[in-house]
Amino acid sequence: MIRKLGWLALSLLCLFFWGCAFKSRDAYINDLNNKNWKVRYNAVIELGVNRDVQAVPGLIEKLSDENDLVREAAARSLYWIGDVRAREALERALKDRNRFVREKAAAALGKLGAKESLLALNGALNDPDEGVRNAASSAIQKIREDKR
């Protein structure tokens, strides 16, 4: 009984102080299209943390979101999931206007290990941002090592 009350209290505190709620995967996938960027951001993070491969198409879509933080979180979540279906979208994200999106996309491509991404990653070696260049260099090295 005390254990049940503990979880209830924790859930209520979480909901009251942080606005978090325990949702189903389908609810988070629906939240990807919410008008509020904070709701979309939270959904992207939750789906990535849970490594939900069924969310990959929706996360790929969020790489084109109007909000920089949502796009960055989508690239990070796709890194966590590591699904090859995201390869082409991540390659396009290497040209995003936001350096953090480009950096996360490069890291995700390195994790995927697809040699088809080497051309796009080589292009990212000329990025104006050092973090993006470093991520692209690391990704290229990882892909080359993985293919040996």
N, C-alpha and C positions, 0 to 999 in steps of 0.2 A: 504494500500500500504506500509506504513512504517513497519507494523508488518511483512509482507512478506519479505521485505528487511532485517529486523532484523534476521529472521530465516535463510535467505540465507547467510548473513554475518556470523552468528554463525556457520553455517555448513561449510563455507569456512575456517574460522579460525580453527575450530576443525580439518578439514582435513589437513590444512597446518601445524599447530603446533603439533598436536598429532597423525596424521595419522588415525584418526577414520573416519569411514564412516557408513552410515545408510544402513544396509543390511537386506535382508529378512531372515527368518528362514532357508529356504532351502540353501541360500548362506552360512550361518554359519555352517549348517550341512555339506555342501561340504568342508568347510574350516577345518573341523576336520581331514581331510586326507592330508592337505597341507604338503609339505616337510619342510617348515619353522616352527620351534617350536613356534615362536612368533605369527604367524597366528593361529596355533592350540590353543594356550593358550587363545588368544583373543576370539576365537569362543566358547571355553568351558565356559569362563566367561560370555559372552553375553547370551548363551543359559541357563545358570544357573540363571542369574539375571532375565531373562524373564520367569523363571519357566516353561520352555517348555517341557512338558511330551513327546512330539514326539521325543525329542532329547535324551531321556534316553538310548536307545540302543547304540548310538554313544558315549555318555558320559561313559557308562560302558566300552566300548572298550578303551577309553582314560585312564582308570585306569591302563592299561598296556603299556602306551606310554613310549618311550625311555627317555623322558625328565621329570625330577623330578617335575618341576613347572607345567607342563601340568597335570601330575598325581594328584598332590595336588589340582589343580584347579578343576579337574574332581570330586574328592571326595567332595570338597566344593560345587560344583554345584549340585551334587546328594543330598547333605544335604538340599540345598535350595528347591529342587524339591520335595524330600520326597516320592519317588516312590518305592514301595516294590520290583519291578522287579530288583532293584540294590542290594538287600540284599546279595546274594551269592558272588557277585563280591566285595562288600565292606568287607565282611568277609575275602576274600582272600587278600584284600589290608591291612588288619591288620598285614600282614607279609612282607609288602613292605620294601625295604632297606632304604627308606627315612622316618624319624620320623614324619615329618609333614603330609605326606600321611597317615601314620598309625593313627595319632591323629584325622585327619579330618574324616577318615573312621569310627573310634569309635564313634565320635559325630553323624555322619550320621546314624549309626545303632541305636543309642539311640533315635534319632528322629523318625526312622521307628517304633520303639517299638515292634519289632518281638521277641517273646520269643525264637524262634529258633536260635537267634544270641547269646544267653546267653553263650553257651559253648565257642564260639570263643572269646567273650568279656572277659570271665574269663581267657582265655589264655593270653590275652593282659594285664592282671593285673601283669604279670611277665615281661613285656617289660623293656628293659634297660633304656628307656626314661621316666622321671617323667611325662611329659605332656601327653604321650600316656596312662600311667597308670591312671592318673587323668581323662582323657576323657573316658576311659573304665569303670572306677568306676562310673562316672556320668551317663554313658549310662545304665549300669546295674541297678542302682538305679531308673532311669527314667522308664525302662521297667518294673521293679517290681512294681512301684507305679501305672503305667498305667494299669496293669493287675489286680489290686484290685477292 
